[in-house]
Amino acid sequence: MKKDRKPFDLDSYVESIQNRPCFICEMVAGRLNGNHVIGQSQDFIIFLNKYPVLYGYTLVAPVKHTEQVTGDFSVEEYLALQKVIYQTAEAVRKTVDAERVYILSLGSQQGNRHVHWHIAPLPFGVPFEEQQLEALTIENGILDISDGEMDELARQIRQNMALVQ
């Protein structure tokens, strides 16, 4: 799905994430507006990326504030979260008909410390040179998607999650 892009102010974003409370903890606590939550349990939250570079770009995070992608989890907790990531990726893939779904854990102790996984669906037809990490760069701007369309996308992913075991 080809979407228009709009510029993204990376400098302001970096300043914000380094100087504000954890955005995932704020979202879980209900103090952050403008996010499109797909699902939440006592253990995890799933939501659309507020600054998507790919259509259907979704994030999965534990509800509990954790900062190490493996070190803050028992094996059982980690595997349970990976099951949710799998289910989410499959629901995203079914919703947006992706050629490939990228799954990464990104973040930094300098900003976005709360562990989270990126589920980024690559659409069909993207030239090889524009795939992989190049597809995730924000320098070309973010997709211009209305709140209404984001709501509908979240609803469709949620619906497809119910079909994934």
MARBA-3410 file (N, C-alpha, C, O; in Angstrom, 1 decimal):
165
0.8,-1.2,0.0,0.0,0.0,0.0,0.9,1.2,0.0,1.6,1.5,1.0 ~ 0.8,2.0,-1.1,1.6,3.2,-1.2,1.0,4.4,-0.4,-0.2,4.7,-0.7 ~ 1.7,5.0,0.5,1.2,6.1,1.3,2.1,7.3,1.1,3.3,7.2,0.9 ~ 1.5,8.5,1.2,2.3,9.7,1.2,3.1,9.8,2.5,2.7,9.2,3.5 ~ 4.2,10.5,2.5,5.0,10.7,3.6,5.0,12.2,4.1,4.7,13.1,3.3
5.3,12.4,5.3,5.4,13.7,5.8,6.7,13.8,6.6,7.2,12.8,7.1 ~ 7.3,15.0,6.7,8.6,15.1,7.3,8.5,14.7,8.8,7.5,14.8,9.4 ~ 9.6,14.3,9.3,9.7,14.0,10.8,10.9,14.7,11.4,12.0,14.7,10.8 ~ 10.6,15.4,12.5,11.7,16.2,13.2,12.4,15.3,14.1,12.0,15.2,15.3 ~ 13.5,14.7,13.7,14.2,13.7,14.4,14.9,14.4,15.7,14.9,13.8,16.7
15.4,15.6,15.5,16.0,16.3,16.6,15.1,16.5,17.8,15.4,16.3,18.9 ~ 13.9,17.0,17.5,12.8,17.2,18.5,12.5,15.9,19.2,12.3,15.8,20.4 ~ 12.3,14.8,18.4,12.0,13.5,18.9,13.1,13.0,19.9,12.7,12.5,21.0 ~ 14.3,13.1,19.5,15.4,12.7,20.4,15.4,13.5,21.6,15.6,12.9,22.7 ~ 15.3,14.8,21.5,15.2,15.6,22.7,14.1,15.2,23.7,14.2,15.1,24.9
12.9,14.8,23.1,11.8,14.4,23.8,12.0,13.1,24.5,11.7,13.0,25.7 ~ 12.4,12.1,23.8,12.6,10.8,24.4,13.7,10.7,25.5,13.6,9.9,26.4 ~ 14.6,11.6,25.4,15.7,11.6,26.4,15.3,12.4,27.6,16.0,12.4,28.7 ~ 14.2,13.2,27.6,13.9,14.1,28.7,12.5,13.9,29.2,12.1,14.7,30.1 ~ 11.7,13.0,28.8,10.4,12.8,29.3,10.3,11.4,30.0,11.2,10.6,29.8
9.2,11.2,30.7,9.1,9.9,31.3,8.9,8.8,30.2,8.6,9.2,29.1 ~ 9.1,7.6,30.6,9.0,6.5,29.7,7.6,6.5,29.0,6.6,6.4,29.6 ~ 7.7,6.5,27.6,6.4,6.6,26.9,5.5,5.4,27.0,4.3,5.4,27.0 ~ 6.2,4.2,27.2,5.4,3.0,27.3,4.7,2.9,28.7,3.5,2.6,28.8 ~ 5.5,3.3,29.7,4.9,3.3,31.1,3.7,4.4,31.1,2.7,4.1,31.8
4.0,5.5,30.5,2.9,6.5,30.5,1.7,6.0,29.7,0.5,6.3,30.1 ~ 1.8,5.3,28.6,0.7,4.8,27.9,0.0,3.7,28.7,-1.3,3.7,28.8 ~ 0.7,2.8,29.4,0.1,1.8,30.2,-0.7,2.4,31.3,-1.8,1.9,31.7 ~ -0.2,3.5,31.9,-0.9,4.2,33.0,-2.0,5.1,32.5,-2.8,5.7,33.3 ~ -2.2,5.2,31.2,-3.3,6.0,30.7,-3.1,7.5,30.6,-4.0,8.3,30.5
-1.8,7.9,30.7,-1.4,9.3,30.7,-0.9,9.8,29.4,-0.4,10.9,29.3 ~ -1.0,9.0,28.3,-0.5,9.4,27.0,-1.6,9.1,26.0,-2.1,8.0,25.9 ~ -1.9,10.2,25.3,-2.9,10.1,24.3,-2.3,10.0,22.9,-1.1,10.2,22.7 ~ -3.1,9.6,21.9,-2.7,9.6,20.5,-2.1,8.3,20.1,-1.6,8.2,19.0 ~ -2.1,7.2,21.0,-1.6,5.9,20.6,-2.8,5.0,20.2,-3.9,5.1,20.8
-2.5,4.1,19.3,-3.6,3.2,18.9,-3.2,1.8,19.4,-2.5,1.1,18.8 ~ -3.8,1.5,20.6,-3.6,0.3,21.2,-4.4,-0.8,20.5,-5.6,-0.7,20.3 ~ -3.7,-1.9,20.2,-4.3,-3.1,19.6,-4.8,-4.1,20.7,-5.8,-4.7,20.5 ~ -4.0,-4.2,21.7,-4.4,-5.1,22.8,-3.5,-4.9,24.0,-2.4,-4.4,23.9 ~ -4.0,-5.3,25.2,-3.2,-5.2,26.4,-3.7,-6.2,27.4,-4.9,-6.6,27.4
-2.7,-6.8,28.1,-3.0,-7.7,29.2,-2.3,-7.2,30.4,-1.7,-6.1,30.4 ~ -2.3,-8.0,31.4,-1.5,-7.6,32.6,0.0,-7.7,32.3,0.8,-7.2,33.1 ~ 0.4,-8.4,31.3,1.8,-8.7,31.0,2.4,-7.9,29.8,3.6,-7.7,29.7 ~ 1.6,-7.5,28.8,2.1,-6.9,27.6,1.1,-5.9,27.1,-0.1,-5.9,27.4 ~ 1.6,-5.0,26.2,0.8,-4.1,25.5,1.2,-4.1,24.0,2.4,-4.2,23.7
0.3,-4.0,23.1,0.5,-4.0,21.7,-0.1,-2.7,21.1,-1.3,-2.5,21.4 ~ 0.7,-2.0,20.3,0.1,-0.7,19.8,0.8,-0.4,18.5,2.0,-0.8,18.2 ~ 0.2,0.4,17.7,0.7,0.9,16.4,1.8,1.9,16.7,1.7,2.7,17.6 ~ 2.9,1.9,15.9,3.9,2.9,16.0,3.3,4.2,15.6,2.7,4.4,14.6 ~ 3.6,5.2,16.5,3.0,6.5,16.3,3.7,7.2,15.1,3.2,8.2,14.6
4.9,6.8,14.8,5.7,7.4,13.7,6.1,6.3,12.7,7.3,6.0,12.6 ~ 5.1,5.8,12.0,5.4,4.6,11.1,6.1,5.0,9.8,5.8,6.0,9.2 ~ 7.1,4.2,9.5,7.8,4.3,8.2,7.3,3.2,7.3,7.5,3.2,6.1 ~ 6.6,2.2,7.8,6.0,1.1,7.1,4.5,1.0,7.5,4.2,1.1,8.7 ~ 3.6,0.7,6.6,2.2,0.6,7.0,2.0,-0.7,7.8,2.3,-1.8,7.4
1.4,-0.5,9.0,1.1,-1.6,9.9,2.2,-1.8,10.9,2.1,-2.8,11.7 ~ 3.2,-0.9,11.0,4.3,-1.0,11.9,3.7,-1.0,13.3,3.1,0.0,13.7 ~ 4.0,-2.0,14.1,3.4,-2.3,15.4,4.5,-2.5,16.4,5.6,-3.0,16.1 ~ 4.3,-2.2,17.6,5.2,-2.4,18.7,4.6,-3.3,19.8,3.3,-3.2,20.0 ~ 5.4,-4.2,20.4,4.9,-5.0,21.5,5.9,-4.8,22.6,7.1,-4.8,22.5
5.4,-4.6,23.8,6.2,-4.3,25.0,5.6,-5.0,26.2,4.4,-5.1,26.3 ~ 6.5,-5.4,27.2,6.0,-5.8,28.4,5.4,-4.7,29.2,5.8,-3.5,29.0 ~ 4.3,-4.9,30.0,3.7,-3.8,30.8,4.7,-3.4,31.8,4.9,-2.2,32.1 ~ 5.4,-4.3,32.5,6.4,-4.0,33.5,7.6,-3.3,32.8,8.1,-3.7,31.8 ~ 8.1,-2.2,33.4,9.2,-1.5,32.9,10.5,-2.4,33.0,11.0,-2.7,34.1
10.9,-2.9,31.9,12.2,-3.6,31.8,13.1,-3.0,30.8,12.6,-2.4,29.8 ~ 14.4,-3.2,31.0,15.3,-2.5,30.1,16.3,-3.4,29.4,16.9,-3.0,28.4 ~ 16.4,-4.6,29.8,17.3,-5.6,29.1,16.4,-6.6,28.3,15.5,-7.2,28.8 ~ 16.8,-6.7,27.0,15.9,-7.5,26.1,15.9,-9.0,26.6,14.9,-9.7,26.2 ~ 16.9,-9.5,27.2,16.8,-10.9,27.8,17.1,-10.9,29.3,16.4,-11.6,30.0
17.9,-10.1,29.8,18.4,-10.1,31.2,17.3,-9.8,32.2,17.5,-10.2,33.4 ~ 16.3,-9.1,31.8,15.2,-8.8,32.8,14.1,-9.8,32.8,13.0,-9.5,33.4 ~ 14.2,-10.9,32.1,13.2,-11.9,32.0,13.7,-13.2,32.4,14.9,-13.6,32.2 ~ 12.8,-14.0,33.0,13.1,-15.5,33.1,12.9,-16.1,31.7,12.3,-15.4,30.8 ~ 13.4,-17.3,31.5,13.2,-17.9,30.2,11.7,-18.1,29.9,11.3,-17.8,28.8
11.0,-18.4,30.9,9.5,-18.6,30.7,8.9,-17.3,30.4,8.0,-17.3,29.5 ~ 9.2,-16.2,31.0,8.6,-14.9,30.7,9.0,-14.5,29.3,8.2,-14.0,28.5 ~ 10.3,-14.7,28.9,10.7,-14.3,27.6,10.0,-15.1,26.5,9.5,-14.5,25.5 ~ 9.9,-16.4,26.7,9.2,-17.2,25.7,7.7,-16.9,25.6,7.1,-16.9,24.5 ~ 7.1,-16.5,26.7,5.6,-16.1,26.7,5.5,-14.8,25.9,4.5,-14.7,25.1
6.4,-13.9,26.1,6.4,-12.6,25.3,6.6,-12.9,23.9,6.0,-12.3,23.0 ~ 7.6,-13.8,23.6,7.8,-14.1,22.2,6.6,-14.8,21.5,6.4,-14.6,20.3 ~ 5.8,-15.5,22.2,4.6,-16.0,21.6,3.6,-14.9,21.2,3.0,-14.9,20.2 ~ 3.5,-13.9,22.1,2.7,-12.7,21.7,3.3,-12.0,20.5,2.5,-11.5,19.7 ~ 4.6,-11.9,20.4,5.2,-11.2,19.3,4.9,-12.0,18.0,4.6,-11.4,17.0
5.0,-13.3,18.1,4.7,-14.2,17.0,3.2,-13.9,16.5,2.9,-13.7,15.3 ~ 2.3,-14.0,17.5,0.9,-13.8,17.2,0.6,-12.4,16.6,-0.2,-12.3,15.6 ~ 1.3,-11.4,17.1,1.1,-10.1,16.6,1.7,-10.0,15.2,1.0,-9.4,14.3 ~ 2.9,-10.5,14.9,3.5,-10.5,13.6,2.6,-11.2,12.6,2.4,-10.7,11.5 ~ 2.0,-12.3,12.9,1.1,-13.0,12.0,-0.1,-12.2,11.7,-0.6,-12.2,10.6
-0.7,-11.6,12.8,-1.9,-10.8,12.6,-1.5,-9.6,11.7,-2.3,-9.2,10.8 ~ -0.4,-8.9,11.9,0.0,-7.8,11.0,0.2,-8.3,9.6,-0.2,-7.6,8.7 ~ 0.9,-9.4,9.4,1.1,-9.9,8.1,-0.2,-10.2,7.4,-0.3,-9.9,6.2 ~ -1.1,-10.8,8.0,-2.4,-11.1,7.4,-3.2,-9.8,7.1,-4.0,-9.8,6.2 ~ -3.0,-8.8,7.9,-3.7,-7.5,7.7,-3.2,-6.7,6.6,-4.0,-6.1,5.8
-1.9,-6.6,6.4,-1.3,-5.7,5.4,-0.7,-6.5,4.3,-0.1,-5.8,3.4 ~ -0.7,-7.8,4.3,-0.2,-8.6,3.1,1.2,-8.3,2.8,1.6,-7.8,1.7 ~ 2.1,-8.5,3.8,3.5,-8.1,3.7,4.3,-9.2,3.0,4.1,-10.4,3.1 ~ 5.4,-8.8,2.2,6.3,-9.7,1.6,7.2,-10.4,2.7,7.5,-11.5,2.6 ~ 7.5,-9.6,3.7,8.3,-10.0,4.8,8.0,-9.2,6.1,7.6,-8.0,5.9
8.1,-9.8,7.2,7.9,-9.1,8.5,9.2,-9.0,9.2,9.7,-10.1,9.6 ~ 9.6,-7.8,9.5,10.9,-7.6,10.3,10.5,-7.6,11.8,9.5,-6.9,12.1 ~ 11.2,-8.3,12.6,11.0,-8.2,14.1,12.4,-7.9,14.7,13.4,-8.6,14.5 ~ 12.4,-6.8,15.4,13.6,-6.3,16.0,13.3,-5.7,17.4,12.2,-5.3,17.7 ~ 14.3,-5.8,18.3,14.2,-5.1,19.6,15.2,-4.0,19.5,16.4,-4.2,19.5
14.7,-2.8,19.5,15.5,-1.6,19.4,15.2,-0.7,20.6,14.3,-1.0,21.4 ~ 16.1,0.2,20.9,16.0,1.1,22.0,17.4,1.4,22.5,18.4,0.9,21.9 ~ 17.5,2.1,23.5,18.8,2.6,24.0,18.7,3.0,25.5,17.6,3.4,25.9 ~ 19.7,2.8,26.2,19.8,3.3,27.6,19.7,4.8,27.6,19.5,5.4,28.6 ~ 19.9,5.5,26.5,19.9,6.9,26.4,18.5,7.4,25.9,18.3,8.7,25.9
17.6,6.6,25.6,16.3,7.0,25.2,15.5,5.7,24.8,16.1,4.8,24.2 ~ 14.2,5.7,25.1,13.4,4.5,24.8,13.9,3.3,25.5,14.2,2.3,24.9 ~ 14.2,3.4,26.8,14.8,2.4,27.6,13.9,1.1,27.8,14.4,0.0,27.9 ~ 12.6,1.4,27.9,11.7,0.3,28.1,11.8,-0.7,26.9,11.6,-0.3,25.7 ~ 12.1,-2.0,27.2,12.2,-3.0,26.1,10.9,-3.0,25.3,9.8,-3.0,25.9
11.1,-3.1,24.0,9.9,-3.3,23.1,10.4,-3.9,21.8,11.6,-3.7,21.5 ~ 9.5,-4.6,21.1,9.8,-5.2,19.9,9.1,-4.5,18.8,7.9,-4.1,18.9 ~ 9.8,-4.3,17.7,9.2,-3.6,16.5,8.8,-4.7,15.5,9.6,-5.6,15.2 ~ 7.6,-4.6,15.0,7.1,-5.6,14.0,6.8,-4.7,12.8,5.8,-3.9,12.8 ~ 7.6,-4.8,11.8,7.6,-3.9,10.7,7.4,-4.7,9.4,8.3,-5.4,8.9
6.2,-4.6,8.8,5.8,-5.3,7.6,6.4,-4.6,6.3,6.0,-3.5,6.1 ~ 7.2,-5.3,5.6,7.7,-4.8,4.3,6.7,-5.1,3.2,6.3,-6.3,3.0 ~ 6.2,-4.1,2.6,5.2,-4.4,1.5,5.9,-5.1,0.3,7.1,-5.0,0.1 ~ 5.1,-5.7,-0.5,5.6,-6.3,-1.8,6.1,-5.2,-2.7,5.5,-4.1,-2.7 ~ 7.1,-5.5,-3.5,7.5,-4.6,-4.5,8.6,-3.6,-4.1,9.0,-2.8,-5.0
9.0,-3.6,-2.9,10.1,-2.7,-2.5,11.4,-3.1,-3.1,11.8,-4.3,-2.9 ~ 12.1,-2.3,-3.8,13.4,-2.7,-4.4,14.3,-3.2,-3.3,14.3,-2.6,-2.2 ~ 15.2,-4.1,-3.6,16.1,-4.7,-2.6,16.9,-3.7,-1.9,17.1,-3.8,-0.7 ~ 17.4,-2.7,-2.6,18.2,-1.6,-2.0,17.5,-0.8,-0.9,18.1,-0.2,-0.1 ~ 16.1,-0.9,-1.0,15.3,-0.1,0.0,14.7,-1.0,1.1,13.9,-0.6,1.8
15.1,-2.2,1.1,14.6,-3.2,2.1,15.5,-3.2,3.4,16.5,-2.4,3.5 ~ 15.2,-4.1,4.3,15.9,-4.3,5.5,16.1,-3.0,6.3,15.1,-2.3,6.5 ~ 17.2,-2.7,6.8,17.4,-1.5,7.7,17.1,-0.3,6.9,16.6,0.7,7.6 ~ 17.3,-0.2,5.6,17.0,1.0,4.9,15.5,1.3,4.9,15.0,2.4,4.9 ~ 14.6,0.2,5.0,13.2,0.4,5.0,12.7,1.0,6.3,11.6,1.5,6.4
13.6,0.9,7.3,13.2,1.4,8.7,13.7,2.8,9.0,13.4,3.4,10.0 ~ 14.5,3.4,8.1,15.0,4.7,8.3,13.9,5.8,8.3,13.0,5.7,7.6 ~ 14.1,6.8,9.2,13.1,7.8,9.3,13.5,9.1,8.5,12.7,10.0,8.5 ~ 14.7,9.1,7.9,15.1,10.3,7.2,14.2,10.7,6.1,14.1,11.8,5.7 ~ 13.5,9.7,5.5,12.6,10.0,4.4,11.2,10.4,4.9,10.3,10.5,4.0
11.1,10.6,6.1,9.8,10.9,6.7,9.0,9.7,7.2,9.5,8.6,7.1 ~ 7.8,10.0,7.7,6.9,9.0,8.2,5.7,9.0,7.3,5.4,9.9,6.6 ~ 5.0,7.9,7.4,3.7,7.8,6.6,2.7,8.7,7.1,2.5,8.9,8.3 ~ 2.0,9.3,6.2,0.9,10.3,6.6,-0.4,9.5,6.6,-1.1,9.4,5.6 ~ -0.7,9.0,7.8,-1.9,8.2,8.1,-2.8,8.9,9.1,-2.4,9.3,10.1
-4.1,9.1,8.7,-5.0,9.7,9.6,-5.3,8.9,10.8,-5.1,7.7,10.8 ~ -5.8,9.6,11.9,-6.1,8.9,13.1,-7.2,7.8,12.8,-7.2,6.7,13.4 ~ -8.2,8.2,12.0,-9.3,7.3,11.7,-8.7,6.0,11.0,-9.2,4.9,11.3 ~ -7.8,6.2,10.1,-7.2,5.0,9.4,-6.4,4.2,10.4,-6.4,3.0,10.3 ~ -5.7,4.9,11.3,-4.9,4.1,12.3,-5.8,3.3,13.2,-5.5,2.2,13.5
-7.0,3.9,13.6,-8.0,3.2,14.4,-8.4,2.0,13.6,-8.6,0.9,14.2 ~ -8.7,2.1,12.4,-9.2,1.0,11.6,-8.1,-0.1,11.4,-8.4,-1.3,11.5 ~ -6.9,0.3,11.2,-5.8,-0.6,11.1,-5.6,-1.4,12.4,-5.4,-2.6,12.4 ~ -5.7,-0.7,13.5,-5.6,-1.4,14.8,-6.7,-2.4,15.0,-6.5,-3.5,15.5 ~ -7.9,-2.0,14.6,-9.1,-2.9,14.7,-8.9,-4.1,13.9,-9.2,-5.2,14.3
-8.4,-4.0,12.6,-8.1,-5.1,11.8,-7.1,-6.0,12.3,-7.2,-7.3,12.2 ~ -6.0,-5.5,12.8,-4.9,-6.3,13.4,-5.5,-7.1,14.6,-5.2,-8.2,14.8 ~ -6.2,-6.4,15.4,-6.9,-7.0,16.6,-7.8,-8.2,16.2,-7.8,-9.2,16.8 ~ -8.5,-7.9,15.2,-9.4,-9.0,14.6,-8.6,-10.2,14.1,-9.0,-11.3,14.4 ~ -7.6,-9.9,13.4,-6.7,-11.0,12.9,-6.0,-11.7,14.0,-5.6,-12.9,13.9
-5.7,-11.0,15.1,-5.0,-11.7,16.3,-5.9,-12.8,16.8,-5.4,-13.8,17.3 ~ -7.2,-12.5,16.8,-8.1,-13.5,17.4,-8.1,-14.8,16.6,-8.5,-15.9,17.1 ~ -7.6,-14.7,15.3,-7.5,-15.9,14.5,-6.2,-16.7,14.5,-6.1,-17.8,14.0 ~ -5.2,-16.1,15.2,-3.8,-16.6,15.2,-3.7,-17.4,16.6,-4.0,-16.8,17.6 ~ -3.2,-18.6,16.5,-3.0,-19.4,17.7,-1.5,-19.4,18.1,-1.2,-20.0,19.1
END
